[in-house]
Amino acid sequence: MGGETAFFFLDSVDEAKIRRQTDFYAALDKVVAGIGELAIGRACVFISSRISEWQPETDLHEVLSHFSIGSRADSSPTEDAPIRVVQIMPLDRGRVRTFAERRGIGNPDRFVEELDNRYAWEFARRPVDVIDLVEFWMEHGRLGSLTEIIEHDVTMKLRETTQRRTNFPLSEAKAREGAEALAIATILCKRQQFKVPDDAYKASDALDAAICLPADWVPAHVAALLSRPLFDSATYGQVRFTIGGWLSTSPLVGFAAACPKAAPPTCYVRSCSRQFMAFLYREGA
């Protein structure tokens, strides 16, 4: 009340964009109208989003303009910027134990010990990661081998929620096909990052996933794939695979890893097929 600061939590950008990109901007219109012109200067707004759905240039501009902050040429937020983009830090040992216990594991200490024994902490960085591991544990009574953990992790992270699956139709088989193609791209092009889809944002040090996928992949499928939990933030406006071990467990990706290590001048994975990869493998043998 009076001259105090008011805090607003908006969850989330990706949910607002389920039907149309512009629905997010319409939601911002309603929020700003609800706060009112006189009080907008006292508002502190928190906006959550999947990293793949936050367009680093376009969405930044829209938020700045809606809240009458003005525009900025530099799209990389700094300490004194009007918008600060942050991400959740990896869960520490204590939080993983607590979360696993709350998810129903009767002996969380044994669960944490198995993470040590299997060198599986890379698969317990985020809450969604721990949920997947807990489900495997509850079903099998163990974590399994590293190969089992990786395969389970990839399978679960290529799935989508029922609500988003309706608006972003992408079968698990096609999602795996795309993930393999992008994994091959990281090997052949020796780059680990992919730029978040945003025509206004340029990232010369990141791969364009649309170019690295087969020609029949439409923009909606590309966006749906990058929104899967298999990908996480690399740096501002870029994503990367959450796990590197999968590269060694996929047979098709294994072909690429066996190819000559000299980096090609450009990423030519669009023409990739299983036969093409086998040809490269023979050439490098």
N, C-alpha and C positions, 0 to 999 in steps of 0.2 A: 504494500500500500504506500501511498505518498510517493517519495522519491526513491524507494528501494528497487534493487535489481530483481527481475523475475526470471526464472529459469524454465526453459521449455525443452522437452525431450521428444524428438520426432523419430519414430521407428516405423518404417525405414525407407531408404531410397529405393532399394530393389523391390520392395513390396508395392511401393507407389507406381513403379514402372511395369508391373506385371502385364497390364493391358497395353498401355501406350507410354512412350517416353514423355510425352507432354503432360501426362497425368501428374507427374512429380511437380512440374511447374505450376499446374492448377492448384495442387495442394499447398504450395508455397504462397500462392495468391490468397488462399483462405486463411492461412496462418497469419500473414501480415495484416489482412483486413481485421482479423479477430483481435490482434494485439492493439491496433490503432496507431495512427500516425504520431500522436503525442507521446505514446509510451514506447515506441519502437526503439528509441535510443537506450532504454533501460532493460532491453531484452537480451538475455544470453541464451543462445539456442544450440542444442546438441543434436546432431543428425547422424543416425547410424546407417550403415550400408555394407553390403558385400563389396569387397574391394573392386571386383570386376564390374560392378554396376555404377560406380562413381566415375563419371567422365571428368578427367582432371582439368580440362579447359572449359568445356561447355557447361557442366554443372557448377563449376566454380563461378563462372560469369553470371549464371542465372541466380545463384544464391546472393552474390554480391549486389546485383542490381535489384533484386526483390526487397532486400533489406536496406536499400539506398546507401550502400557502403561505397559504391563507385567501382571502377574496374582497375585491374592491375595488369601490367604487361608481363610480370614474372608470375608464372603459374606454379612455382615451387614454394609452398608456404614456409615462412621463416618465423622466428620467435615473436617478432612484433607485427606479424601479418594479421589482418582482420579475421581471417579464417585459418585455423590450425588443424591439419589432418593428422590424426594419430591412429594407432592400431593396438590391439590387445597384445600385451607381452606374453611370451610362452609361460604356461603353467609351471610352477616349481614343484618340487617333490611333495611338499606338504599339501598343496592344493590338489594335486593329482590323487593323493591318498584320500583326502576328505571327499572329493567329488566321486571317486569310485565307491566309497562307503555309502554315500547318499544315493547312488544308483543301484544299490542292492547287494554289493559284494560283501559277504560275511567276514572275510579275512583280508582287509585291505593291505595289511603289512605284507602278506604273501604275494598279493598282486604287484605291489611296488618292487618286491624282491625279484619277481619274475621279469619285470621291466629291466632290472639290472642284469640278470642272467642272460637275457635274450638281446641285450644291447638295443632295446626297443624304445628308448626315450624319444627318439625322433618321431615316433608315432603317437606321442602323448603331449604334443605342444599346445593344442587347442581343446576346448571343451568337446567339440564335435569329434575330435580324435579319440579322446578318452571314452566317449559314449560307444564308439565302434569297437574299441578294445574290450570294453565291459561286456558288450553283447557277445563277442566271440568267447570270452571267459565264461559267461553264464551258460552258453550252449555246450562248450567243450570241457569246461573245468580246468582249462589251461590256456596259455597264450599261443602255444605251438612253435614251430620252427620259424626262423626269420622269413623264409620263403612263404610260409602259410600266412604270416602276419602281413606281409607286403601284398599278397594276392587278395586277402580279405579287405585290407585297407583300400586298395584300388577299386575293388568291386563296390564297396559301400560308398566311396566318394564320387563315383560316377553316376550314382543314383540321384534322383531329385524328389522333392516333396510332391505330394499329389496335387496341391494347388498350383505350383509352378509348372508341373509337368503338363497340365492342361494348356497353358499359354506358351510354353516353350517345348514343343514336342521334339524329343530327341531320345531314341531308344537306347538302351544300355549298350547294344551291339555297336550302334553308330557312334556313341560316345567313346567307346573303347577304340574304335577305328581312328577317330580323330585324335584321341590322346596318344596313340602309338605314332601317328604322323607327326605330331608336335614334338614327341620325345625324339624321333629321328632328326627333326629339324635342329634340336639343341645340340645333337652330336655333329651333324654335318656342317652346321654353321658356327659351331663353337660359341654359341650364345645361349644363356639360360633364361632370359627374360622375354616376355611377350607384352606388347603395348595393349593397354585397355582400349577397346573400340571407341574411338572418338576422333572424328575427321579433323577436328580443330586442334588436336594435340599431336605434336611431332616428337618422336623419340628415336633418334638415329641409332642408339645403342641397343634397341630392343627389336625383336622379330615381330612381323605382322602375321598373326595366326591365320588370317584369311588367305594369305599367299602360300602358307605352308600346308594347307589342307587341300584335299581333292577338289577338283573344279565344281563338283555338284553340291558343295557346301554353301548354303545361302547365309547371309549375315545373321539371321535369327539363330541358326544352328551354331554358328561360331560364338555368338554371345552366350548361348545356353551352355556350351561346353566350358568356356572360360569361367562361368559362374559356378561350376561344380566345385565342391570342397577339395578336389584333387589339386586345385590351384590356390595359391595364397599370395599375399603382397610381397613383392620383391623390393620395390622402391616406389616413389610417388608416380602413379599412372602406369605401373607395370606389375605383372604377375609372373609367377613361376611355379613349377611343380613343387608340391609340398614334400615329396620324397624323391631322393635320387636313386635309392636301391632298386626301384621298379625298372630302371633302365637295364639292369642286368638280368631280370627275370622274364622279360617279354622276348620271345624268340625273334620276332620281326625286328625289334629294336636291337637285339643282339647282332643281327646282320650288319646294321649300320655301324655299331661299335667296332666291328671287325674290319671295316673299310679302311683304306689308307688314311692316315691321320692328317695329311695336308688339307688345309681348309679350302673349300671351293670359294671362288670369288663372290658368288651370290648364292642365296638359298634356293635351290632348284627342286625342293621336295614336292612341289605341285605335281611333277611328272612321276612321282614315286609309286611303285606298285610292288607286290611281292616278287614278281619276276624281275623287275628293275633292281630291287635290292639284292636278289640272288646274283644278278649279273655283276653288280658292284663288288659283292663278296668274292666272287671268283676272280675278278680283276685284281683284288687286293691280296689274294691268297699267295 
